[in-house]
């Protein structure tokens, strides 16, 4: 086995947490340490901020994590993520990569449905998302009267489309915590709005 191996890195271009297997004075260790980037040298350097776990320390930490898994996740605000929510989150990442949040992926249309109390409905047509507004709804008439500009209308379209996306993917999922639904909705809103601003 090699004497040093990096298992994971997380952080910015200036500072990152590095988790690695290393060896010191013949002892095998798990090193969790912050590193910083030295611009002058163009190299990364380790800091004193970190911890090295030997075999006994690691076993103790591992047992503690396993025995207190739910309490730790709750304390850190992570919580349990159901399999269907994790799948949805992965789909979101793929959607970002293929440009599914681009503004041109959402279009609009209008229908007149006097007996339908809904202001809008979101449908999928030809691979695109379409926000269908009900002309009979009082809000539709109010928006037209106020002369909302195209940018405001575009933002409304994107927010309604992201709402539908989250509802469609997670609304029928079994025993989903409401906070998870809202988290995913906020994630979609953020991506649609980013796409709106960047055009991507």
N, C-alpha and C positions, 0 to 999 in steps of 0.2 A: 504494500500500500504506500502511495506517495505521502511524504511528510506533511504537506500542506495542501488543502483543497477547499476552495470557496464553494459554499453551499447556496448562499443567497446574498443579494445586495438590495438595499432600498434606501432611497434618499434623493438628493438633488445633485447638481453638477459641482457643488462646492463641498457638501458634506453628506456622508451616507453611512448607514449601518451595514456592517459586513459580518456575516455569520460563516465561520470557516472551521475546518478541522486543522489543528496544528499540533506541534510537539515542542516542548520546552524542557530542557535538562532530562530528556529521556521519558518524560511524562506526556501521554497523549491527552489533548485537551479540546474542548469545544469552545471556541472564542467568539463572543458577541461583542463587537467593538465598533466605535465610531471612527471613521477615517475622514481626512480632509484633503482637498486638492491644493497643492502648492503651485501657484501659477508660474512662479519664477523658475522652478525646476520642471514643471510640466508633469508632475508625478503625484500619486496618492501616497499619503503618510498616515500611519495609525496614530491614534491619540491614547491618552491614559483612560479615557472614559469608556468603560466596558467591563466585561466580566469573563473570566475563564472558568469553565466547569470541567472538573476531572470526572472520572467514572462515578464516584460516590455522589458528587454534587448533582450530576446529570440525572442519576437514578432517582434522587430525592425530588428534583424539580419535575421530572416526568410523572412520578406518582402523584405529586401535588396537583399538576395540571389535569391529570385524568380523573382524580377524585373530586376536583372542584371545577370541572369544565364549565358547567352552566353558570355557576356563580361568577366565575372570571369573565365569561363572555358578557354576562349581564352588566357587570361592573364597568367593563370597557365600552359598553354601549354597542356591542356587536350583535348579541342575540342569536337565536337559532334561525338559520336560513333553510327553509324547506327545499327539497329537491326541485320542485316545479319553479320556485322563485329563482334558484341558482341557474336553472336552464334558461329562464327568461332573461336574466342578467347577461348570460353568455350570448343570447340572441341579440341583445341590445348592442354589445360590443361588435358583433358581426355586422349589424345594421349600420353602425357608425362607419366601419371600414368600407362598406359598399355604397355609401352615400345615401342611405335611406332617409336621412334627416335633412337632405337638401331641400330648399324651399320649393323647387319645381316638382317635388314628389307629392305635394298637396295641392289639389285644385278645389274649386267650389262650383256649386250649382244651386238653383232655387226651385222649390215646388210650392204649390198652393194647396194646403191641407187645413181648411177651417176647423175640422173636427179633431185635429191632432193638437194636443196641448204642448207638444215638444217644440223647442226653438230650433233644434238642429238634429241631424242624424249623420253618422259617419259611415261611409260604405267604401268598399274596395272595388275598383274597376280597372282592369288592364294593368295590374301591378302598381297602381297608384292609389293614394288615399284621397277620397273626395268628401268634403264637408258639404252636406246638403241642407240649406237653410229653408225653414218654413216661412214663406212670405206672409202667412196669415197670423204669425205670432206678433204681438204688440212690440216686442223688442226689435224685430226686423224693421218695422216701419220707423221706429224711433231712431235707429242707426242711420237709416236713409235720410231722415229729416235733418239730423245733425251734420250730415255731410262728412262722415268719417273718411279720412284720407286712406289711400291704398296701403300705406305702411301699417296703419292701425288695423285695418281689415286683415292684412297678411298675418299679423301677430295673433289675432283672434283665431284665424284658421289653424295656425300651428298649435296653439294651446288646446283647441278642441280636438284636433287630430291626435295629439299625444295622450289626451284623456282617454280617447277611444282605444288607443293601442294598449294602454295599461289595463283598461277594463276587459278588453277582449282576451288578453293573455293571462290575466290573473283573477278576473272577477268570479269565475266558476270554480276556482281552485279550492280544494277542501281545507277548511280550518285555517285560512290565511289570516294572519294578524293584520288588522286595519293599518297599522303603522307601516307595515311592509308594502302594502298597496300604495300608500301615499309616498313612500320613499321612491318607489319605482316610477310613479307619476312625476315626481319632481325631477328624477333623472331624465325622463323623456322630455319634459319641458325644457330642461337645460340644454339638451342636445338639439332639439328643434330650434331653440332661440339662437344657439351658437351657429347652427347652419344658416339661420336667417341673416345673421350678421356677417358671416364669412362667405356665404354663397356655396358652402360645401356640405 
